[in-house]
Amino acid sequence: MTNADDLAGVLRPPGGLLEGKVAVITGAGAGIGQVCAAVFAGEGAKVLAADLSGGQDDTAAALGPSVSPFRVDVRREEDVEAMFARAIEVFGRVDALVHVAGIPGSRRSAEITTEEYEDLTSVHLRGTVLCDKHAVRAMVPTGGGAIVNFSSAASLNVDERISMAYSAAKAGVNALTKAIAVQYGPQGIRANAVAPGFTLSKKNFAAPPEIMRELAGKAALGRAGQPQEQANVAAFLASDLASFVTGVIVPVDGGWSAKLA
Ligand SMILES: NC(=O)c1ccc[n+]([C@@H]2O[C@H](COP(=O)([O-])OP(=O)(O)OC[C@H]3O[C@@H](n4cnc5c(N)ncnc54)[C@H](O)[C@@H]3O)[C@@H](O)[C@H]2O)c1
């Protein structure tokens, strides 16, 4: 017969999924990152909402005292170092990094300029190297934490509309994620990536309706994703519910990447 005590430890204590945790969220001034800040705060986390745009101030003002804004350019190491120092100053520790900041893909492969290539790699690759590096440094002294990088379904396979430099930069994000997982797992750090498919962050509403319909139709579910559907998976990966999940890239794409083409 099952002993009630055997199961008692399995029951989740009352409160949010991220109760008592401190999360640094980049890209929190708009789109998926802003919704991550809302979901994390709603699940009980304290959040440093970081962005370059100024939108981080609106995010913090809308979400209340558990969210503090910070201006960061993820391409600049001094900014990134200061971001983690600020989180520790305000909230005492860092349990999670959700690195969402990014810029859209450029034109098709044969039209790409060197400037577009430099922009894409510096925001996505250098930004992830710097954010993950300083997240590890902030987390190791307190016994570890969870890193969730934002990649893309475009890192897994390629589509007519996706630029090669964007795909390559996001594939690099996957490799960085696995490197952190393998190298810092023994110090209690988990690292995973969310790979979104076409998701209706506000900037995507600027696309012509026929392109929006085409991209939405690529998912097996036949629709675009909502930012909250990305944020929910990030919250799970950052939480203790995912305590044995590390080094994985999770497509959150309605089945787009499962298709042959
Ligand atoms: N929306 C999608 O369909 C989709 C699909 C696949 C992957 N993604 C990825 O998800 C992430 C979020 O996408 P989104 O649609 O919410 O984008 P978004 O443009 O709505 O938001 C991105 C945020 O990142 C910030 N940012 C850009 N460069 C920065 C820098 N150097 N330093 C600090 N902040 C910076 C911007 O100011 C903005 O607030 C990105 O990494 C993107 O590549 C999005």
The ligand as a Gaussian input file, in Angstrom:
#p B3LYP/6-31G(d) Opt

LIG

0 1
 N        8.776000      36.760000     -32.139000
 C        9.141000      35.724000     -32.854000
 O        8.421000      35.285000     -33.768000
 C       10.445000      35.022000     -32.548000
 C       10.721000      33.806000     -33.204000
 C       11.926000      33.158000     -32.942000
 C       12.817000      33.684000     -32.015000
 N       12.519000      34.861000     -31.402000
 C       13.505000      35.379000     -30.439000
 O       12.858000      35.689000     -29.223000
 C       13.449000      36.845000     -28.646000
 C       12.400000      37.922000     -28.395000
 O       11.755000      38.247000     -29.604000
 P       10.580000      39.336000     -29.632000
 O        9.730000      38.969000     -30.783000
 O        9.995000      39.506000     -28.296000
 O       11.421000      40.642000     -30.036000
 P       11.104000      42.196000     -29.700000
 O       11.810000      42.971000     -30.767000
 O        9.652000      42.426000     -29.498000
 O       11.845000      42.417000     -28.313000
 C       13.243000      42.311000     -28.225000
 C       13.736000      43.235000     -27.123000
 O       15.172000      43.087000     -27.063000
 C       15.715000      44.392000     -26.875000
 N       17.090000      44.453000     -27.372000
 C       17.515000      44.403000     -28.661000
 N       18.844000      44.565000     -28.725000
 C       19.282000      44.711000     -27.428000
 C       20.541000      44.918000     -26.842000
 N       21.648000      45.009000     -27.588000
 N       20.620000      45.009000     -25.503000
 C       19.510000      44.925000     -24.733000
 N       18.277000      44.749000     -25.238000
 C       18.164000      44.642000     -26.576000
 C       14.794000      45.330000     -27.658000
 O       14.922000      46.668000     -27.205000
 C       13.425000      44.716000     -27.378000
 O       12.818000      45.296000     -26.242000
 C       14.565000      37.297000     -29.598000
 O       15.804000      36.761000     -29.165000
 C       14.143000      36.678000     -30.916000
 O       15.236000      36.455000     -31.796000
 C       11.350000      35.537000     -31.634000

